[in-house]
């Protein structure tokens, strides 16, 4: 079982905050440091100090960390044009020595689009854009050197692109797709994804979605075992009930709610719950969503007492 730290910087964080957490993630032995790709805080607070751009952040971390995998859950297909995004991600992969993983989704948070003047098409059109983004980005990365890439889609057209730069990982960085869509999402994952992620769902919902992805893989002749299964869950772990209560209060949540909807409790309780997840869903990778970026002791406790047991 692999464990990665997942952060939500739009809730209020600077680059220095994220660097501190990324280095603590690396020092504690986690497999990766990931962040969301959002431009607006969820909730009523003012969101100070404001958002940080996901790929600008990851470029900085690429040269200020040395081991952890780096990526997004998930980059919104609505935010960036596919050609420039392919260049950005390839460059960050080079800067990191080949440690980038590319999570991408269709985009869903309408308010952040309105807040920053980003077009927000209807869901069907967003999914079409999402599909074309994957076709273009992976096409650019996998085009052989000295050959050109052209593409004629409804939303994007490329003519005689030199398809440069190339990422450090060949043929391309791993692609992560997630979500709960019953048809188009599994089919897209079967075509492009190295990993499928189900975030903030219970085990029964995740199992059903993983099975849909497996079926979509079989439908195109792909071995479902070639797809990594992963989940993302909020975490709140403490040595005892009192510490769990304090950590829950620090992020404005109730312990009972966190136990229903995440990985919460003492290390033994959380180890048992993750073990149950593994048995029920076959997951091999867990993204631990941490919301208090100042509590580095939390990361150390989970690494020493939870991850080490699994």
C-alpha positions in Angstrom: 0.0 0.0 0.0 1.3 3.4 -1.0 0.4 6.6 0.9 0.4 10.1 -0.6 -0.3 13.5 1.1 -3.0 15.5 -0.6 -3.5 19.2 0.1 -6.2 21.8 -0.7 -4.3 25.1 -1.0 -7.3 27.1 -2.3 -8.5 26.9 1.3 -5.6 29.3 2.3 -1.9 28.6 1.8 1.2 30.2 0.5 3.9 28.5 -1.5 6.1 28.5 1.6 3.3 26.6 3.5 3.2 24.0 0.7 7.0 23.7 0.5 7.1 23.0 4.2 4.4 20.3 3.9 6.1 18.8 0.8 9.4 18.5 2.6 7.8 17.0 5.6 6.0 14.5 3.3 9.4 13.5 1.8 11.2 13.3 5.1 8.4 11.1 6.6 8.7 8.6 3.8 5.4 9.1 2.0 5.3 8.2 -1.7 4.0 11.5 -3.0 2.8 15.1 -2.5 -0.3 16.1 -4.4 -2.4 19.2 -4.5 -5.8 20.3 -5.8 -6.1 22.6 -8.8 -8.6 25.2 -7.7 -8.7 29.0 -7.7 -11.5 29.6 -5.2 -12.0 28.6 -1.6 -14.9 26.3 -0.8 -16.9 27.8 2.0 -17.8 31.2 3.4 -14.4 32.4 4.6 -12.3 35.0 2.6 -9.7 32.5 1.5 -6.7 34.6 2.5 -3.9 34.7 1.3 -5.5 33.6 -1.9 -5.0 30.8 -4.4 -1.7 29.4 -5.7 -1.5 28.0 -9.2 -1.1 24.2 -9.2 1.6 23.9 -11.9 3.6 26.9 -10.7 3.7 25.4 -7.3 4.7 22.0 -8.6 7.5 23.6 -10.7 8.9 25.1 -7.5 8.6 21.8 -5.6 10.2 19.9 -8.4 13.5 21.6 -7.7 13.1 21.9 -3.9 12.3 18.2 -3.2 14.2 15.1 -4.4 12.2 12.0 -4.1 8.4 12.3 -3.7 6.1 12.0 -6.7 4.4 15.3 -7.5 1.0 15.9 -9.1 -2.6 17.1 -9.1 -6.0 15.7 -8.1 -7.2 17.0 -10.5 -6.2 19.6 -13.1 -9.3 21.1 -14.6 -9.5 20.7 -18.4 -11.3 24.0 -18.5 -8.4 26.0 -17.1 -5.7 25.7 -19.7 -5.3 25.0 -23.4 -3.9 21.5 -24.1 -0.8 22.5 -26.0 0.6 24.9 -23.4 -0.5 22.5 -20.7 1.5 19.6 -22.3 4.5 21.9 -22.4 4.1 22.9 -18.8 3.7 19.4 -17.4 6.6 18.1 -19.5 8.8 20.9 -18.3 7.9 20.2 -14.6 8.6 16.5 -15.2 12.1 17.4 -16.5 12.7 19.7 -13.6 11.8 17.0 -11.1 13.8 14.3 -12.8 10.7 12.4 -13.9 8.5 12.5 -10.8 5.3 14.1 -12.1 1.9 12.4 -12.3 -0.8 14.1 -14.3 -4.3 14.0 -12.7 -6.9 15.6 -15.0 -10.7 16.1 -14.8 -13.4 17.9 -16.6 -13.7 20.8 -14.1 -16.8 21.2 -11.9 -16.6 24.2 -9.7 -18.6 26.9 -11.5 -18.0 29.7 -9.0 -14.3 29.7 -9.5 -14.7 30.0 -13.3 -17.0 33.0 -12.8 -14.6 34.5 -10.3 -11.7 34.5 -12.6 -13.3 34.8 -16.0 -12.8 31.2 -17.1 -15.5 29.9 -19.5 -17.6 27.1 -18.0 -19.5 25.2 -20.7 -22.3 22.8 -20.1 -21.3 19.3 -18.8 -21.5 17.5 -22.1 -19.2 20.1 -23.7 -16.8 20.1 -20.8 -16.5 16.3 -21.1 -15.8 16.7 -24.8 -13.1 19.2 -24.0 -11.7 16.9 -21.4 -11.5 14.0 -23.9 -9.8 16.2 -26.5 -7.4 17.5 -23.9 -6.3 13.9 -23.2 -6.0 13.1 -26.9 -3.9 16.2 -27.6 -1.7 16.1 -24.5 -0.9 12.4 -24.7 -0.5 12.7 -28.4 2.1 15.5 -28.1 4.0 13.6 -25.4 4.2 10.3 -27.3 4.9 11.6 -30.8 8.4 10.4 -31.7 11.3 12.9 -31.8 11.7 14.7 -35.1 8.1 13.9 -36.1 5.1 16.3 -36.0 1.7 16.0 -34.4 -1.6 17.3 -35.9 -5.0 17.1 -34.5 -8.5 18.1 -35.8 -11.1 18.1 -33.0 -14.2 20.1 -32.4 -12.6 22.3 -29.7 -8.9 22.1 -30.5 -6.9 22.0 -33.8 -3.1 21.6 -34.0 -1.2 21.7 -37.2 2.4 20.3 -37.6 3.3 20.7 -34.0 6.9 19.7 -33.2 5.5 18.1 -30.1 8.2 19.5 -27.8 9.4 19.4 -25.1 9.3 15.8 -24.2 8.7 14.8 -20.5 11.5 13.0 -18.7 9.3 9.9 -18.3 8.8 8.0 -21.5 6.6 7.5 -23.2 4.8 9.9 -20.8 4.1 10.7 -17.2 1.4 8.5 -15.5 -2.2 9.8 -16.1 -4.7 9.8 -13.3 -8.4 10.0 -14.0 -11.2 9.9 -11.4 -14.9 10.5 -10.8 -18.2 8.7 -10.5 -19.6 9.0 -14.0 -21.1 5.6 -15.0 -20.2 5.5 -18.7 -18.0 8.1 -20.3 -15.6 8.4 -17.3 -14.7 4.6 -17.2 -14.4 4.5 -20.9 -12.0 7.5 -20.9 -10.0 5.9 -18.1 -9.7 2.7 -20.0 -8.2 4.6 -22.9 -5.8 6.9 -21.1 -5.4 6.3 -17.4 -2.6 4.5 -15.5 -4.6 5.1 -12.3 -8.2 5.5 -11.4 -9.1 7.5 -8.3 -12.4 7.6 -6.3 -12.4 10.5 -3.9 -14.5 11.0 -0.7 -16.8 8.1 -1.3 -17.6 5.0 0.8 -16.2 1.6 -0.1 -19.4 0.3 -1.8 -19.5 3.3 -4.2 -15.8 3.0 -4.9 -16.1 -0.8 -5.6 -18.9 -0.2 -8.1 -16.9 2.4 -9.9 -13.8 0.3 -10.0 -15.8 -2.5 -11.5 -17.1 -0.2 -14.2 -13.6 0.8 -15.1 -12.5 -2.8 -15.2 -15.4 -3.6 -17.6 -14.4 -0.6 -19.8 -10.8 -2.0 -19.9 -12.0 -5.4 -21.0 -14.2 -3.9 -23.7 -11.1 -2.5 -25.4 -8.9 -5.5 -24.7 -7.0 -4.0 -21.9 -6.0 -6.0 -18.8 -7.8 -4.3 -15.8 -4.9 -5.3 -13.6 -2.8 -2.7 -15.4 -4.9 0.1 -13.8 -3.9 1.2 -10.3 -6.9 1.6 -8.0 -6.7 4.6 -5.5 -8.8 6.5 -3.1 -8.7 9.9 -1.5 -9.9 10.4 2.0 -9.8 13.1 4.6 -7.7 12.1 7.6 -7.7 13.0 11.3 -5.5 10.8 13.4 -4.5 11.2 17.0 -2.8 9.2 19.8 -6.1 9.2 21.7 -9.6 10.5 21.5 -8.7 13.9 23.0 -6.0 14.5 20.3 -8.5 13.4 17.6 -11.0 15.9 19.0 -8.4 18.7 18.9 -7.4 18.0 15.3 -11.0 17.8 14.2 -11.8 21.2 15.8 -8.7 22.7 14.2 -10.3 22.1 10.7 -13.8 22.9 11.8 -15.2 19.4 11.6 -17.0 17.0 14.0 -15.3 13.7 15.0 -18.4 11.6 14.3 -18.8 13.1 10.9 -15.2 12.6 10.1 -15.4 8.9 11.2 -18.3 8.4 8.8 -16.7 10.1 5.9 -13.0 9.7 6.3 -10.1 8.0 8.0 -10.4 9.2 11.6 -9.5 7.9 15.0 -6.5 6.4 16.7 -3.7 4.8 14.6 -5.2 1.3 15.3 -8.6 2.4 14.2 -7.4 3.9 11.0 -5.2 0.9 10.2 -8.2 -1.3 10.5 -10.3 0.9 8.3 -7.7 1.1 5.6 -7.3 -2.7 5.8 -11.1 -3.1 5.3 -10.9 -0.7 2.3 -8.1 -2.8 0.7 -10.1 -6.0 1.2 -13.4 -4.6 -0.2 -12.0 -2.5 -3.1 -8.5 -3.8 -4.0 -7.0 -0.3 -3.6 -3.2 -0.1 -3.5 -2.8 3.7 -3.1 -4.3 6.1 -0.6 -4.3 9.9 -0.8 -4.5 11.4 2.7 -6.2 14.7 2.5 -4.7 17.0 5.2 -6.4 20.3 5.8 -4.3 21.7 8.6 -1.0 22.5 6.9 0.6 23.7 10.0 0.3 20.4 11.9 3.4 18.6 10.7 3.2 16.3 13.7 0.0 14.8 12.2 2.0 13.7 9.1 4.7 12.2 11.2 2.2 10.3 13.4 0.4 8.8 10.3 3.7 7.8 8.7 5.0 6.1 11.8 1.9 4.5 13.1 -0.4 4.0 10.1 1.5 3.8 6.9 4.3 1.7 8.5 1.6 -0.9 9.5 0.4 -1.3 5.9 
